Amino acid sequence: MMYWLWFLLLQHGVSQESIVRREVGQPLKDVVYDIAGQAHIHLEKARKMKGQLPPAALPALLPAVPCRTYLDTLQRRSFDPFDPVCGRRDALVAARMAWKKYRGMY
């Protein structure tokens, strides 16, 4: 994973210093977009596998709920990882997870 991240940073011309300084430019947003895109693909693949899993295993997939929420927030905030909204704690995460568990979804 780390090599892939470094590769993306180099590919888009993002330096370590710019990340430490929290400089948000289009290259950094492109890196975040690529990573979020891969995360979205993994979540969709896991959702497609739901039918192959025993019902007792579904609660193990509930952490996908806050991941999906964070990916949606990143998208709404133009993939800016330093946007204050992206750093906020979701006060309803436990309620969302309980609701998804009750409905048998994730």
VMD Tcl script that draws the C-alpha trace (Angstrom):
set ca {
  {0.00 0.00 0.00}
  {2.76 2.47 0.89}
  {4.52 1.92 -2.43}
  {1.29 2.59 -4.29}
  {0.77 5.79 -2.30}
  {4.31 6.99 -3.00}
  {3.86 6.13 -6.66}
  {0.67 8.21 -6.82}
  {2.33 11.13 -5.07}
  {5.27 11.05 -7.49}
  {3.01 10.53 -10.50}
  {0.99 13.64 -9.65}
  {3.99 15.69 -8.51}
  {2.99 16.06 -4.86}
  {5.86 16.58 -2.43}
  {6.00 15.58 1.21}
  {6.54 19.21 2.14}
  {3.29 20.27 0.49}
  {1.40 17.67 2.52}
  {3.08 18.73 5.78}
  {2.24 22.36 4.97}
  {-1.32 21.29 4.17}
  {-1.13 22.89 0.74}
  {-4.13 21.81 -1.27}
  {-3.74 21.94 -5.00}
  {-5.16 20.02 -7.91}
  {-2.33 17.41 -7.84}
  {-3.14 16.47 -4.22}
  {-6.85 16.33 -5.02}
  {-6.03 14.00 -7.92}
  {-4.15 11.67 -5.56}
  {-7.05 11.66 -3.10}
  {-9.46 11.04 -5.99}
  {-7.45 7.99 -7.13}
  {-7.34 6.54 -3.61}
  {-11.05 7.21 -3.02}
  {-11.84 5.60 -6.36}
  {-10.02 2.42 -5.35}
  {-11.78 2.42 -1.98}
  {-15.13 2.76 -3.74}
  {-14.30 -0.19 -6.01}
  {-13.41 -2.31 -2.96}
  {-16.65 -1.38 -1.17}
  {-18.75 -2.23 -4.23}
  {-16.95 -5.56 -4.60}
  {-17.66 -6.36 -0.94}
  {-21.34 -5.47 -1.40}
  {-21.60 -7.84 -4.36}
  {-20.20 -10.64 -2.18}
  {-22.95 -10.18 0.41}
  {-24.99 -13.07 -1.01}
  {-22.05 -15.45 -0.64}
  {-21.60 -14.76 3.07}
  {-23.44 -16.40 5.93}
  {-25.76 -13.99 7.77}
  {-23.65 -14.31 10.93}
  {-20.69 -12.77 9.08}
  {-22.47 -9.60 7.97}
  {-21.80 -7.60 11.18}
  {-18.08 -7.87 10.40}
  {-18.75 -5.73 7.33}
  {-20.41 -2.87 9.22}
  {-17.24 -0.72 9.25}
  {-18.01 -0.14 5.57}
  {-20.81 2.22 6.70}
  {-18.55 5.02 8.04}
  {-16.14 4.42 5.15}
  {-18.94 5.05 2.66}
  {-19.94 8.20 4.57}
  {-16.37 9.51 4.51}
  {-15.99 8.80 0.78}
  {-19.23 10.69 0.11}
  {-17.98 13.62 2.21}
  {-14.69 13.69 0.32}
  {-16.56 13.76 -2.96}
  {-18.85 16.59 -1.83}
  {-15.80 18.58 -0.66}
  {-13.96 18.18 -4.01}
  {-11.52 15.58 -2.63}
  {-9.84 18.09 -0.32}
  {-8.51 15.97 2.58}
  {-7.78 19.07 4.70}
  {-11.28 20.51 4.47}
  {-12.60 20.96 8.03}
  {-15.82 19.11 7.15}
  {-13.81 16.00 6.22}
  {-12.15 16.04 9.63}
  {-15.35 16.25 11.64}
  {-16.44 13.30 13.72}
  {-19.75 11.81 12.61}
  {-21.91 11.89 15.74}
  {-24.46 9.56 14.13}
  {-22.07 6.82 13.09}
  {-23.23 4.42 15.81}
  {-26.88 5.03 14.93}
  {-26.18 4.53 11.21}
  {-24.37 1.27 11.89}
  {-27.14 0.02 14.18}
  {-29.75 0.86 11.53}
  {-27.79 -0.95 8.82}
  {-27.33 -3.97 11.08}
  {-31.07 -4.01 11.82}
  {-31.84 -3.88 8.09}
  {-29.17 -6.45 7.20}
  {-27.28 -3.98 5.04}
  {-23.84 -2.47 4.98}
}
mol new
graphics top color blue
foreach p $ca { graphics top sphere $p radius 0.5 }
foreach p [lrange $ca 0 end-1] q [lrange $ca 1 end] { graphics top cylinder $p $q radius 0.2 }
display resetview
